[in-house]
């Protein structure tokens, strides 16, 4: 999520709010705004999220991969505009997770159909 949020070089309140909610929902722990900003900055300047995801993709279930892609896609939509670099980052994340183009498209379509429900 932070990789997609920072892909366009901008981070807004809607993206931060979504990241906080998903993190809380998935982990049961809260994260403050400064933690999100630090994470975005770390991934933007020093870390290779794609290499990290690719390295652990084999140990992830299809459900976890889907949650990652869905949450990242919703983060991409949070600011009301889709920057080309953000969508490219999302597709690169799917590839790093070894998610096929067909699976990726199905996840995106499902997320779009369920936008009002928010992330699981």
NUTILUM-102835 format. One record per atom (N, C-alpha, C): atom name; residue in one letter; x, y, z; residue number from 0. Coordinates in Angstrom, 2 decimals. Example, Ala and Ser with C-alpha at 12.3 -4.5 7.8 and 13.67 -1.06 7.14 Angstrom:
! residues 2
+------+-----+---------+---------+---------+-----+
! atom ! res !      px !      py !      pz !   n !
+------+-----+---------+---------+---------+-----+
!    N !   A !   13.19 !   -5.69 !    7.80 !   0 !
!   CA !   A !   12.30 !   -4.50 !    7.80 !   0 !
!    C !   A !   13.20 !   -3.30 !    7.80 !   0 !
!    N !   S !   12.85 !   -2.25 !    7.08 !   1 !
!   CA !   S !   13.67 !   -1.06 !    7.14 !   1 !
!    C !   S !   12.90 !    0.03 !    7.87 !   1 !
+------+-----+---------+---------+---------+-----+
//
This chain:
! residues 120
+------+-----+---------+---------+---------+-----+
! atom ! res !      px !      py !      pz !   n !
+------+-----+---------+---------+---------+-----+
!    N !   X !    0.82 !   -1.19 !    0.00 !   0 !
!   CA !   X !    0.00 !    0.00 !    0.00 !   0 !
!    C !   X !    0.86 !    1.25 !    0.00 !   0 !
!    N !   X !    1.90 !    1.26 !    0.83 !   1 !
!   CA !   X !    2.74 !    2.46 !    0.88 !   1 !
!    C !   X !    3.52 !    2.64 !   -0.41 !   1 !
!    N !   X !    3.86 !    1.55 !   -1.08 !   2 !
!   CA !   X !    4.58 !    1.66 !   -2.35 !   2 !
!    C !   X !    3.69 !    2.32 !   -3.40 !   2 !
!    N !   X !    2.44 !    1.93 !   -3.47 !   3 !
!   CA !   X !    1.51 !    2.53 !   -4.43 !   3 !
!    C !   X !    1.21 !    3.97 !   -4.04 !   3 !
!    N !   X !    0.99 !    4.21 !   -2.75 !   4 !
!   CA !   X !    0.67 !    5.56 !   -2.29 !   4 !
!    C !   X !    1.77 !    6.55 !   -2.64 !   4 !
!    N !   X !    3.02 !    6.11 !   -2.56 !   5 !
!   CA !   X !    4.13 !    7.01 !   -2.85 !   5 !
!    C !   X !    4.60 !    7.00 !   -4.28 !   5 !
!    N !   X !    4.02 !    6.15 !   -5.12 !   6 !
!   CA !   X !    4.50 !    6.01 !   -6.49 !   6 !
!    C !   X !    4.37 !    7.28 !   -7.31 !   6 !
!    N !   X !    3.37 !    8.09 !   -7.03 !   7 !
!   CA !   X !    3.19 !    9.32 !   -7.80 !   7 !
!    C !   X !    3.91 !   10.51 !   -7.16 !   7 !
!    N !   X !    4.65 !   10.25 !   -6.09 !   8 !
!   CA !   X !    5.41 !   11.32 !   -5.43 !   8 !
!    C !   X !    4.57 !   12.18 !   -4.51 !   8 !
!    N !   X !    3.30 !   11.80 !   -4.32 !   9 !
!   CA !   X !    2.40 !   12.57 !   -3.46 !   9 !
!    C !   X !    1.70 !   11.61 !   -2.51 !   9 !
!    N !   X !    1.40 !   12.10 !   -1.35 !  10 !
!   CA !   X !    0.66 !   11.32 !   -0.36 !  10 !
!    C !   X !   -0.41 !   12.24 !    0.21 !  10 !
!    N !   X !   -1.67 !   11.81 !    0.16 !  11 !
!   CA !   X !   -2.72 !   12.68 !    0.67 !  11 !
!    C !   X !   -3.45 !   12.03 !    1.84 !  11 !
!    N !   X !   -4.33 !   12.78 !    2.44 !  12 !
!   CA !   X !   -5.03 !   12.34 !    3.65 !  12 !
!    C !   X !   -5.90 !   11.12 !    3.40 !  12 !
!    N !   X !   -6.51 !   11.02 !    2.23 !  13 !
!   CA !   X !   -7.35 !    9.85 !    1.93 !  13 !
!    C !   X !   -6.51 !    8.57 !    1.88 !  13 !
!    N !   X !   -5.33 !    8.65 !    1.26 !  14 !
!   CA !   X !   -4.43 !    7.50 !    1.19 !  14 !
!    C !   X !   -3.98 !    7.11 !    2.59 !  14 !
!    N !   X !   -3.59 !    8.09 !    3.38 !  15 !
!   CA !   X !   -3.13 !    7.82 !    4.74 !  15 !
!    C !   X !   -4.25 !    7.18 !    5.56 !  15 !
!    N !   X !   -5.46 !    7.72 !    5.44 !  16 !
!   CA !   X !   -6.59 !    7.16 !    6.19 !  16 !
!    C !   X !   -6.87 !    5.73 !    5.81 !  16 !
!    N !   X !   -6.81 !    5.42 !    4.53 !  17 !
!   CA !   X !   -7.06 !    4.06 !    4.07 !  17 !
!    C !   X !   -5.97 !    3.12 !    4.57 !  17 !
!    N !   X !   -4.73 !    3.53 !    4.49 !  18 !
!   CA !   X !   -3.62 !    2.71 !    4.97 !  18 !
!    C !   X !   -3.79 !    2.43 !    6.47 !  18 !
!    N !   X !   -4.12 !    3.45 !    7.23 !  19 !
!   CA !   X !   -4.33 !    3.26 !    8.68 !  19 !
!    C !   X !   -5.44 !    2.25 !    8.95 !  19 !
!    N !   X !   -6.56 !    2.38 !    8.23 !  20 !
!   CA !   X !   -7.70 !    1.49 !    8.45 !  20 !
!    C !   X !   -7.35 !    0.05 !    8.09 !  20 !
!    N !   X !   -6.77 !   -0.16 !    6.92 !  21 !
!   CA !   X !   -6.44 !   -1.52 !    6.51 !  21 !
!    C !   X !   -5.42 !   -2.14 !    7.45 !  21 !
!    N !   X !   -4.41 !   -1.38 !    7.84 !  22 !
!   CA !   X !   -3.40 !   -1.89 !    8.76 !  22 !
!    C !   X !   -4.05 !   -2.31 !   10.08 !  22 !
!    N !   X !   -4.92 !   -1.46 !   10.60 !  23 !
!   CA !   X !   -5.62 !   -1.75 !   11.85 !  23 !
!    C !   X !   -6.48 !   -3.00 !   11.70 !  23 !
!    N !   X !   -7.24 !   -3.06 !   10.60 !  24 !
!   CA !   X !   -8.13 !   -4.21 !   10.37 !  24 !
!    C !   X !   -7.36 !   -5.51 !   10.23 !  24 !
!    N !   X !   -6.24 !   -5.47 !    9.56 !  25 !
!   CA !   X !   -5.49 !   -6.69 !    9.28 !  25 !
!    C !   X !   -4.60 !   -7.14 !   10.44 !  25 !
!    N !   X !   -4.08 !   -6.20 !   11.21 !  26 !
!   CA !   X !   -3.12 !   -6.56 !   12.26 !  26 !
!    C !   X !   -3.66 !   -6.41 !   13.67 !  26 !
!    N !   X !   -4.72 !   -5.62 !   13.82 !  27 !
!   CA !   X !   -5.23 !   -5.35 !   15.15 !  27 !
!    C !   X !   -4.42 !   -4.28 !   15.88 !  27 !
!    N !   X !   -3.45 !   -3.70 !   15.20 !  28 !
!   CA !   X !   -2.61 !   -2.66 !   15.79 !  28 !
!    C !   X !   -2.82 !   -1.36 !   15.03 !  28 !
!    N !   X !   -2.65 !   -0.25 !   15.72 !  29 !
!   CA !   X !   -2.78 !    1.04 !   15.06 !  29 !
!    C !   X !   -1.41 !    1.52 !   14.59 !  29 !
!    N !   X !   -1.45 !    2.43 !   13.63 !  30 !
!   CA !   X !   -0.24 !    3.07 !   13.15 !  30 !
!    C !   X !   -0.55 !    4.56 !   13.04 !  30 !
!    N !   X !    0.40 !    5.37 !   13.46 !  31 !
!   CA !   X !    0.14 !    6.81 !   13.39 !  31 !
!    C !   X !    0.57 !    7.36 !   12.04 !  31 !
!    N !   X !    0.15 !    8.56 !   11.77 !  32 !
!   CA !   X !    0.40 !    9.19 !   10.47 !  32 !
!    C !   X !    1.90 !    9.30 !   10.20 !  32 !
!    N !   X !    2.67 !    9.63 !   11.21 !  33 !
!   CA !   X !    4.11 !    9.77 !   10.99 !  33 !
!    C !   X !    4.74 !    8.43 !   10.60 !  33 !
!    N !   X !    4.21 !    7.33 !   11.13 !  34 !
!   CA !   X !    4.70 !    6.01 !   10.75 !  34 !
!    C !   X !    4.44 !    5.72 !    9.28 !  34 !
!    N !   X !    3.30 !    6.14 !    8.80 !  35 !
!   CA !   X !    2.97 !    5.95 !    7.39 !  35 !
!    C !   X !    3.89 !    6.79 !    6.51 !  35 !
!    N !   X !    4.10 !    8.03 !    6.88 !  36 !
!   CA !   X !    4.99 !    8.89 !    6.11 !  36 !
!    C !   X !    6.40 !    8.32 !    6.07 !  36 !
!    N !   X !    6.88 !    7.81 !    7.20 !  37 !
!   CA !   X !    8.22 !    7.21 !    7.24 !  37 !
!    C !   X !    8.29 !    5.98 !    6.34 !  37 !
!    N !   X !    7.24 !    5.16 !    6.35 !  38 !
!   CA !   X !    7.22 !    3.95 !    5.51 !  38 !
!    C !   X !    7.23 !    4.33 !    4.03 !  38 !
!    N !   X !    6.42 !    5.30 !    3.64 !  39 !
!   CA !   X !    6.40 !    5.74 !    2.25 !  39 !
!    C !   X !    7.77 !    6.26 !    1.85 !  39 !
!    N !   X !    8.36 !    7.06 !    2.70 !  40 !
!   CA !   X !    9.68 !    7.61 !    2.40 !  40 !
!    C !   X !   10.72 !    6.50 !    2.30 !  40 !
!    N !   X !   10.68 !    5.52 !    3.19 !  41 !
!   CA !   X !   11.65 !    4.42 !    3.15 !  41 !
!    C !   X !   11.53 !    3.63 !    1.86 !  41 !
!    N !   X !   10.32 !    3.31 !    1.46 !  42 !
!   CA !   X !   10.15 !    2.57 !    0.22 !  42 !
!    C !   X !   10.51 !    3.40 !   -1.00 !  42 !
!    N !   X !   10.25 !    4.67 !   -0.95 !  43 !
!   CA !   X !   10.54 !    5.54 !   -2.09 !  43 !
!    C !   X !   12.03 !    5.77 !   -2.27 !  43 !
!    N !   X !   12.78 !    5.74 !   -1.19 !  44 !
!   CA !   X !   14.19 !    6.12 !   -1.28 !  44 !
!    C !   X !   15.18 !    4.98 !   -1.06 !  44 !
!    N !   X !   14.82 !    3.97 !   -0.26 !  45 !
!   CA !   X !   15.84 !    3.00 !    0.11 !  45 !
!    C !   X !   15.45 !    1.54 !   -0.08 !  45 !
!    N !   X !   14.20 !    1.22 !   -0.15 !  46 !
!   CA !   X !   13.80 !   -0.18 !   -0.15 !  46 !
!    C !   X !   13.21 !   -0.59 !   -1.49 !  46 !
!    N !   X !   13.39 !   -1.83 !   -1.82 !  47 !
!   CA !   X !   12.83 !   -2.37 !   -3.05 !  47 !
!    C !   X !   11.68 !   -3.31 !   -2.70 !  47 !
!    N !   X !   10.48 !   -2.77 !   -2.67 !  48 !
!   CA !   X !    9.31 !   -3.53 !   -2.27 !  48 !
!    C !   X !    9.09 !   -4.72 !   -3.20 !  48 !
!    N !   X !    9.42 !   -4.56 !   -4.47 !  49 !
!   CA !   X !    9.19 !   -5.65 !   -5.42 !  49 !
!    C !   X !   10.10 !   -6.84 !   -5.12 !  49 !
!    N !   X !   11.34 !   -6.58 !   -4.82 !  50 !
!   CA !   X !   12.26 !   -7.67 !   -4.47 !  50 !
!    C !   X !   11.82 !   -8.34 !   -3.17 !  50 !
!    N !   X !   11.37 !   -7.54 !   -2.21 !  51 !
!   CA !   X !   10.91 !   -8.10 !   -0.94 !  51 !
!    C !   X !    9.69 !   -8.99 !   -1.14 !  51 !
!    N !   X !    8.73 !   -8.51 !   -1.93 !  52 !
!   CA !   X !    7.52 !   -9.30 !   -2.18 !  52 !
!    C !   X !    7.83 !  -10.57 !   -2.97 !  52 !
!    N !   X !    8.67 !  -10.44 !   -3.96 !  53 !
!   CA !   X !    9.03 !  -11.60 !   -4.76 !  53 !
!    C !   X !    9.71 !  -12.67 !   -3.91 !  53 !
!    N !   X !   10.52 !  -12.21 !   -2.96 !  54 !
!   CA !   X !   11.23 !  -13.14 !   -2.07 !  54 !
!    C !   X !   10.33 !  -13.93 !   -1.14 !  54 !
!    N !   X !    9.18 !  -13.38 !   -0.81 !  55 !
!   CA !   X !    8.27 !  -14.07 !    0.12 !  55 !
!    C !   X !    6.99 !  -14.57 !   -0.55 !  55 !
!    N !   X !    6.83 !  -14.31 !   -1.83 !  56 !
!   CA !   X !    5.59 !  -14.67 !   -2.53 !  56 !
!    C !   X !    5.28 !  -16.16 !   -2.44 !  56 !
!    N !   X !    6.31 !  -16.99 !   -2.50 !  57 !
!   CA !   X !    6.10 !  -18.43 !   -2.46 !  57 !
!    C !   X !    5.49 !  -18.92 !   -1.16 !  57 !
!    N !   X !    5.67 !  -18.16 !   -0.09 !  58 !
!   CA !   X !    5.14 !  -18.57 !    1.21 !  58 !
!    C !   X !    3.78 !  -17.95 !    1.51 !  58 !
!    N !   X !    3.26 !  -17.16 !    0.58 !  59 !
!   CA !   X !    1.96 !  -16.49 !    0.78 !  59 !
!    C !   X !    0.84 !  -17.28 !    0.14 !  59 !
!    N !   X !   -0.30 !  -17.27 !    0.81 !  60 !
!   CA !   X !   -1.49 !  -17.89 !    0.22 !  60 !
!    C !   X !   -2.06 !  -16.97 !   -0.85 !  60 !
!    N !   X !   -2.89 !  -17.54 !   -1.70 !  61 !
!   CA !   X !   -3.56 !  -16.73 !   -2.73 !  61 !
!    C !   X !   -4.42 !  -15.65 !   -2.07 !  61 !
!    N !   X !   -5.00 !  -15.95 !   -0.92 !  62 !
!   CA !   X !   -5.84 !  -14.99 !   -0.20 !  62 !
!    C !   X !   -5.02 !  -13.78 !    0.26 !  62 !
!    N !   X !   -3.83 !  -14.02 !    0.78 !  63 !
!   CA !   X !   -2.97 !  -12.92 !    1.23 !  63 !
!    C !   X !   -2.53 !  -12.06 !    0.04 !  63 !
!    N !   X !   -2.17 !  -12.72 !   -1.05 !  64 !
!   CA !   X !   -1.77 !  -11.96 !   -2.25 !  64 !
!    C !   X !   -2.93 !  -11.09 !   -2.73 !  64 !
!    N !   X !   -4.12 !  -11.66 !   -2.73 !  65 !
!   CA !   X !   -5.30 !  -10.90 !   -3.16 !  65 !
!    C !   X !   -5.54 !   -9.70 !   -2.25 !  65 !
!    N !   X !   -5.39 !   -9.90 !   -0.94 !  66 !
!   CA !   X !   -5.58 !   -8.78 !   -0.01 !  66 !
!    C !   X !   -4.57 !   -7.67 !   -0.26 !  66 !
!    N !   X !   -3.33 !   -8.05 !   -0.54 !  67 !
!   CA !   X !   -2.29 !   -7.04 !   -0.81 !  67 !
!    C !   X !   -2.64 !   -6.24 !   -2.05 !  67 !
!    N !   X !   -3.01 !   -6.94 !   -3.12 !  68 !
!   CA !   X !   -3.32 !   -6.25 !   -4.37 !  68 !
!    C !   X !   -4.58 !   -5.39 !   -4.21 !  68 !
!    N !   X !   -5.59 !   -5.93 !   -3.56 !  69 !
!   CA !   X !   -6.83 !   -5.18 !   -3.36 !  69 !
!    C !   X !   -6.58 !   -3.92 !   -2.53 !  69 !
!    N !   X !   -5.84 !   -4.04 !   -1.44 !  70 !
!   CA !   X !   -5.56 !   -2.89 !   -0.59 !  70 !
!    C !   X !   -4.72 !   -1.85 !   -1.35 !  70 !
!    N !   X !   -3.76 !   -2.32 !   -2.13 !  71 !
!   CA !   X !   -2.95 !   -1.40 !   -2.92 !  71 !
!    C !   X !   -3.79 !   -0.69 !   -3.97 !  71 !
!    N !   X !   -4.71 !   -1.42 !   -4.59 !  72 !
!   CA !   X !   -5.58 !   -0.81 !   -5.60 !  72 !
!    C !   X !   -6.49 !    0.24 !   -4.96 !  72 !
!    N !   X !   -7.05 !   -0.06 !   -3.81 !  73 !
!   CA !   X !   -7.91 !    0.91 !   -3.13 !  73 !
!    C !   X !   -7.11 !    2.14 !   -2.71 !  73 !
!    N !   X !   -5.85 !    1.94 !   -2.35 !  74 !
!   CA !   X !   -4.97 !    3.07 !   -2.03 !  74 !
!    C !   X !   -4.75 !    3.92 !   -3.28 !  74 !
!    N !   X !   -4.56 !    3.26 !   -4.41 !  75 !
!   CA !   X !   -4.38 !    3.97 !   -5.68 !  75 !
!    C !   X !   -5.59 !    4.86 !   -5.97 !  75 !
!    N !   X !   -6.79 !    4.38 !   -5.65 !  76 !
!   CA !   X !   -8.02 !    5.13 !   -5.92 !  76 !
!    C !   X !   -8.31 !    6.22 !   -4.89 !  76 !
!    N !   X !   -7.65 !    6.17 !   -3.75 !  77 !
!   CA !   X !   -8.01 !    7.03 !   -2.61 !  77 !
!    C !   X !   -7.95 !    8.52 !   -2.90 !  77 !
!    N !   X !   -7.02 !    8.95 !   -3.74 !  78 !
!   CA !   X !   -6.90 !   10.39 !   -3.99 !  78 !
!    C !   X !   -7.75 !   10.86 !   -5.16 !  78 !
!    N !   X !   -8.56 !    9.96 !   -5.71 !  79 !
!   CA !   X !   -9.48 !   10.35 !   -6.77 !  79 !
!    C !   X !   -8.88 !   10.45 !   -8.16 !  79 !
!    N !   X !   -7.62 !   10.07 !   -8.30 !  80 !
!   CA !   X !   -7.00 !   10.07 !   -9.61 !  80 !
!    C !   X !   -6.02 !    8.91 !   -9.68 !  80 !
!    N !   X !   -5.88 !    8.36 !  -10.86 !  81 !
!   CA !   X !   -4.97 !    7.24 !  -11.04 !  81 !
!    C !   X !   -3.79 !    7.71 !  -11.88 !  81 !
!    N !   X !   -2.65 !    7.84 !  -11.24 !  82 !
!   CA !   X !   -1.43 !    8.23 !  -11.95 !  82 !
!    C !   X !   -0.87 !    6.98 !  -12.63 !  82 !
!    N !   X !   -0.31 !    7.17 !  -13.82 !  83 !
!   CA !   X !    0.26 !    6.04 !  -14.55 !  83 !
!    C !   X !    1.30 !    5.29 !  -13.75 !  83 !
!    N !   X !    2.13 !    6.00 !  -13.02 !  84 !
!   CA !   X !    3.17 !    5.36 !  -12.23 !  84 !
!    C !   X !    2.57 !    4.53 !  -11.10 !  84 !
!    N !   X !    1.47 !    4.98 !  -10.54 !  85 !
!   CA !   X !    0.80 !    4.20 !   -9.48 !  85 !
!    C !   X !    0.28 !    2.87 !  -10.04 !  85 !
!    N !   X !   -0.37 !    2.92 !  -11.19 !  86 !
!   CA !   X !   -0.92 !    1.69 !  -11.77 !  86 !
!    C !   X !    0.21 !    0.75 !  -12.20 !  86 !
!    N !   X !    1.30 !    1.31 !  -12.72 !  87 !
!   CA !   X !    2.46 !    0.49 !  -13.08 !  87 !
!    C !   X !    3.01 !   -0.18 !  -11.83 !  87 !
!    N !   X !    3.11 !    0.54 !  -10.74 !  88 !
!   CA !   X !    3.59 !   -0.04 !   -9.49 !  88 !
!    C !   X !    2.68 !   -1.17 !   -9.03 !  88 !
!    N !   X !    1.38 !   -0.95 !   -9.14 !  89 !
!   CA !   X !    0.42 !   -1.99 !   -8.76 !  89 !
!    C !   X !    0.62 !   -3.25 !   -9.62 !  89 !
!    N !   X !    0.78 !   -3.08 !  -10.92 !  90 !
!   CA !   X !    1.01 !   -4.23 !  -11.79 !  90 !
!    C !   X !    2.34 !   -4.91 !  -11.47 !  90 !
!    N !   X !    3.35 !   -4.13 !  -11.14 !  91 !
!   CA !   X !    4.65 !   -4.69 !  -10.76 !  91 !
!    C !   X !    4.54 !   -5.49 !   -9.46 !  91 !
!    N !   X !    3.73 !   -5.01 !   -8.53 !  92 !
!   CA !   X !    3.51 !   -5.73 !   -7.27 !  92 !
!    C !   X !    2.85 !   -7.08 !   -7.57 !  92 !
!    N !   X !    1.84 !   -7.07 !   -8.43 !  93 !
!   CA !   X !    1.16 !   -8.32 !   -8.79 !  93 !
!    C !   X !    2.15 !   -9.30 !   -9.42 !  93 !
!    N !   X !    3.01 !   -8.81 !  -10.29 !  94 !
!   CA !   X !    4.00 !   -9.67 !  -10.93 !  94 !
!    C !   X !    4.98 !  -10.22 !   -9.90 !  94 !
!    N !   X !    5.42 !   -9.38 !   -8.96 !  95 !
!   CA !   X !    6.33 !   -9.83 !   -7.91 !  95 !
!    C !   X !    5.69 !  -10.90 !   -7.03 !  95 !
!    N !   X !    4.38 !  -10.83 !   -6.88 !  96 !
!   CA !   X !    3.65 !  -11.83 !   -6.09 !  96 !
!    C !   X !    3.31 !  -13.07 !   -6.91 !  96 !
!    N !   X !    3.72 !  -13.08 !   -8.16 !  97 !
!   CA !   X !    3.46 !  -14.20 !   -9.07 !  97 !
!    C !   X !    1.97 !  -14.40 !   -9.28 !  97 !
!    N !   X !    1.26 !  -13.29 !   -9.44 !  98 !
!   CA !   X !   -0.17 !  -13.31 !   -9.74 !  98 !
!    C !   X !   -0.31 !  -13.11 !  -11.24 !  98 !
!    N !   X !   -1.04 !  -14.00 !  -11.88 !  99 !
!   CA !   X !   -1.20 !  -13.92 !  -13.33 !  99 !
!    C !   X !   -2.00 !  -12.68 !  -13.72 !  99 !
!    N !   X !   -1.88 !  -12.30 !  -14.97 ! 100 !
!   CA !   X !   -2.64 !  -11.15 !  -15.47 ! 100 !
!    C !   X !   -4.14 !  -11.39 !  -15.33 ! 100 !
!    N !   X !   -4.57 !  -12.61 !  -15.56 ! 101 !
!   CA !   X !   -5.99 !  -12.96 !  -15.41 ! 101 !
!    C !   X !   -6.44 !  -12.81 !  -13.95 ! 101 !
!    N !   X !   -5.65 !  -13.33 !  -13.02 ! 102 !
!   CA !   X !   -5.98 !  -13.19 !  -11.60 ! 102 !
!    C !   X !   -5.98 !  -11.73 !  -11.19 ! 102 !
!    N !   X !   -5.00 !  -10.98 !  -11.65 ! 103 !
!   CA !   X !   -4.91 !   -9.56 !  -11.34 ! 103 !
!    C !   X !   -6.17 !   -8.83 !  -11.78 ! 103 !
!    N !   X !   -6.58 !   -9.07 !  -13.02 ! 104 !
!   CA !   X !   -7.77 !   -8.41 !  -13.54 ! 104 !
!    C !   X !   -9.00 !   -8.79 !  -12.73 ! 104 !
!    N !   X !   -9.12 !  -10.05 !  -12.33 ! 105 !
!   CA !   X !  -10.26 !  -10.49 !  -11.52 ! 105 !
!    C !   X !  -10.28 !   -9.78 !  -10.17 ! 105 !
!    N !   X !   -9.13 !   -9.60 !   -9.56 ! 106 !
!   CA !   X !   -9.04 !   -8.91 !   -8.27 ! 106 !
!    C !   X !   -9.47 !   -7.45 !   -8.42 ! 106 !
!    N !   X !   -8.99 !   -6.80 !   -9.48 ! 107 !
!   CA !   X !   -9.33 !   -5.39 !   -9.73 ! 107 !
!    C !   X !  -10.83 !   -5.25 !   -9.97 ! 107 !
!    N !   X !  -11.39 !   -6.13 !  -10.80 ! 108 !
!   CA !   X !  -12.83 !   -6.07 !  -11.09 ! 108 !
!    C !   X !  -13.65 !   -6.30 !   -9.82 ! 108 !
!    N !   X !  -13.24 !   -7.25 !   -8.99 ! 109 !
!   CA !   X !  -13.96 !   -7.50 !   -7.74 ! 109 !
!    C !   X !  -13.86 !   -6.29 !   -6.82 ! 109 !
!    N !   X !  -12.69 !   -5.69 !   -6.73 ! 110 !
!   CA !   X !  -12.51 !   -4.51 !   -5.89 ! 110 !
!    C !   X !  -13.41 !   -3.37 !   -6.36 ! 110 !
!    N !   X !  -13.49 !   -3.19 !   -7.68 ! 111 !
!   CA !   X !  -14.33 !   -2.12 !   -8.22 ! 111 !
!    C !   X !  -15.81 !   -2.37 !   -7.93 ! 111 !
!    N !   X !  -16.25 !   -3.62 !   -8.01 ! 112 !
!   CA !   X !  -17.64 !   -3.96 !   -7.74 ! 112 !
!    C !   X !  -18.00 !   -3.77 !   -6.29 ! 112 !
!    N !   X !  -16.99 !   -3.86 !   -5.41 ! 113 !
!   CA !   X !  -17.25 !   -3.79 !   -3.96 ! 113 !
!    C !   X !  -16.67 !   -2.54 !   -3.32 ! 113 !
!    N !   X !  -16.49 !   -1.48 !   -4.09 ! 114 !
!   CA !   X !  -15.86 !   -0.26 !   -3.56 ! 114 !
!    C !   X !  -16.56 !    0.27 !   -2.31 ! 114 !
!    N !   X !  -17.84 !    0.25 !   -2.26 ! 115 !
!   CA !   X !  -18.56 !    0.78 !   -1.12 ! 115 !
!    C !   X !  -18.38 !   -0.02 !    0.15 ! 115 !
!    N !   X !  -17.95 !   -1.28 !    0.01 ! 116 !
!   CA !   X !  -17.79 !   -2.13 !    1.18 ! 116 !
!    C !   X !  -16.45 !   -1.97 !    1.85 ! 116 !
!    N !   X !  -15.45 !   -1.43 !    1.13 ! 117 !
!   CA !   X !  -14.12 !   -1.26 !    1.69 ! 117 !
!    C !   X !  -13.36 !   -2.57 !    1.74 ! 117 !
!    N !   X !  -12.07 !   -2.54 !    2.15 ! 118 !
!   CA !   X !  -11.26 !   -3.74 !    2.20 ! 118 !
!    C !   X !  -11.73 !   -4.69 !    3.29 ! 118 !
!    N !   X !  -11.50 !   -5.98 !    3.07 ! 119 !
!   CA !   X !  -11.87 !   -6.99 !    4.06 ! 119 !
!    C !   X !  -10.99 !   -6.93 !    5.28 ! 119 !
+------+-----+---------+---------+---------+-----+
//
